Amino acid sequence: MMRIDKRKLGDARGHFSRLFCNQELAGAGLDMEIAQINHSYSARKGTLRGMHFQYPPASEVKIVSCLRGRILDVAVDLREGSDSFGRWTAVELSAENWCSLYIPPGFAHGFQTLEPDVELLYLHSAPYTPDCEGGVNPLDDEIGIKWPLDVTEISPRDQALPTLRNLPRKISPDAATAPPR
Ligand SMILES: Cc1cn([C@H]2C[C@H](O)[C@@H](COP(=O)(O)OP(=O)(O)O[C@H]3O[C@H](C)C(=O)[C@H](O)[C@H]3O)O2)c(=O)[nH]c1=O
């Protein structure tokens, strides 16, 4: 995983920044072609979304940016055979810090809003493929994500996601990623 610190080019009018550049990413050894861009809005502080991923052949890179408000963004390593399998890591993303998170294939992604009225932008390297959708429970004690706030909103689907030990299958890191276009 990588935190991307985007440059804000400011002047008297405000600022400008580059949200995505595959040339710059390639320069940092990160490979990404955009297949889909998603935008989510969460009204309440404490909203929990996740932990989501897609199985091969639609496993995907995600680059997540917080355009409004502030979140704790979390990823869990689900790659079969990984030394950090089942471990989570978190980064605070906000409109203020203007950082993005690069999440490679094989990681589940989720977040909790730390303010009301949060908007997120997702860049995906694979299209939404319902047959490849996967998820792991964000409240699984075995993973032990330390969410900072009491959960105020969570979808029934996310509440019912399997725990780590009940995942139907792991994600083979060398399996095909985004389907051929
Ligand atoms: C991703 C997607 C979803 N949908 C449908 C499926 C559901 O009926 C509805 C909301 O999807 P979902 O409940 O998965 O939305 P979130 O819980 O906000 O999931 C999102 O937030 C978590 C943290 C992520 O990492 C996911 O990539 C991202 O999809 O939109 C579509 O129609 N097209 C799409 O591309």
The ligand as an SDF file (V2000), in Angstrom:
LIG
                    3D

 35 37  0  0  0  0  0  0  0  0999 V2000
  -18.9780   -0.3970   -6.5990 C   0  0  0  0  0  0  0  0  0  0  0  0
  -20.3170   -0.3690   -7.2670 C   0  0  0  0  0  0  0  0  0  0  0  0
  -21.4670   -0.6010   -6.5790 C   0  0  0  0  0  0  0  0  0  0  0  0
  -22.6490   -0.5890   -7.2560 N   0  0  0  0  0  0  0  0  0  0  0  0
  -23.8580   -0.7980   -6.5060 C   0  0  0  0  0  0  0  0  0  0  0  0
  -23.8700   -1.9690   -5.5690 C   0  0  0  0  0  0  0  0  0  0  0  0
  -24.7670   -1.4920   -4.4620 C   0  0  0  0  0  0  0  0  0  0  0  0
  -26.1020   -1.7600   -4.7960 O   0  0  0  0  0  0  0  0  0  0  0  0
  -24.5590    0.0280   -4.4450 C   0  0  0  0  0  0  0  0  0  0  0  0
  -23.6270    0.4910   -3.3520 C   0  0  0  0  0  0  0  0  0  0  0  0
  -22.4920   -0.3590   -3.4190 O   0  0  0  0  0  0  0  0  0  0  0  0
  -21.7610   -0.6720   -2.0980 P   0  0  0  0  0  0  0  0  0  0  0  0
  -22.7440   -0.9120   -1.0110 O   0  0  0  0  0  0  0  0  0  0  0  0
  -20.6950   -1.6910   -2.3960 O   0  0  0  0  0  0  0  0  0  0  0  0
  -21.0490    0.7360   -1.8060 O   0  0  0  0  0  0  0  0  0  0  0  0
  -20.0090    0.9360   -0.6530 P   0  0  0  0  0  0  0  0  0  0  0  0
  -20.3530    0.1380    0.5390 O   0  0  0  0  0  0  0  0  0  0  0  0
  -19.8630    2.4040   -0.4960 O   0  0  0  0  0  0  0  0  0  0  0  0
  -18.6610    0.3330   -1.2500 O   0  0  0  0  0  0  0  0  0  0  0  0
  -17.6670    1.2620   -1.5860 C   0  0  0  0  0  0  0  0  0  0  0  0
  -16.9280    1.5170   -0.4520 O   0  0  0  0  0  0  0  0  0  0  0  0
  -16.0370    0.4670   -0.0710 C   0  0  0  0  0  0  0  0  0  0  0  0
  -15.2700    0.9650    1.1370 C   0  0  0  0  0  0  0  0  0  0  0  0
  -15.1780    0.0470   -1.1970 C   0  0  0  0  0  0  0  0  0  0  0  0
  -13.9560   -0.1640   -1.0950 O   0  0  0  0  0  0  0  0  0  0  0  0
  -15.8980   -0.2590   -2.4420 C   0  0  0  0  0  0  0  0  0  0  0  0
  -14.9780   -0.3380   -3.5510 O   0  0  0  0  0  0  0  0  0  0  0  0
  -16.9180    0.7600   -2.7910 C   0  0  0  0  0  0  0  0  0  0  0  0
  -17.8100    0.1840   -3.7200 O   0  0  0  0  0  0  0  0  0  0  0  0
  -24.0020    0.3620   -5.7120 O   0  0  0  0  0  0  0  0  0  0  0  0
  -22.7340   -0.3490   -8.6010 C   0  0  0  0  0  0  0  0  0  0  0  0
  -23.8230   -0.3430   -9.1690 O   0  0  0  0  0  0  0  0  0  0  0  0
  -21.6030   -0.1090   -9.3030 N   0  0  0  0  0  0  0  0  0  0  0  0
  -20.3840   -0.1080   -8.7020 C   0  0  0  0  0  0  0  0  0  0  0  0
  -19.3750    0.1180   -9.3830 O   0  0  0  0  0  0  0  0  0  0  0  0
  1  2  1  0
  2  3  2  0
  2 34  1  0
  3  4  1  0
  4  5  1  0
  4 31  1  0
  5  6  1  0
  5 30  1  0
  6  7  1  0
  7  8  1  0
  7  9  1  0
  9 10  1  0
  9 30  1  0
 10 11  1  0
 11 12  1  0
 12 13  2  0
 12 14  1  0
 12 15  1  0
 15 16  1  0
 16 17  2  0
 16 18  1  0
 16 19  1  0
 19 20  1  0
 20 21  1  0
 20 28  1  0
 21 22  1  0
 22 23  1  0
 22 24  1  0
 24 25  2  0
 24 26  1  0
 26 27  1  0
 26 28  1  0
 28 29  1  0
 31 32  2  0
 31 33  1  0
 33 34  1  0
 34 35  2  0
M  END
$$$$
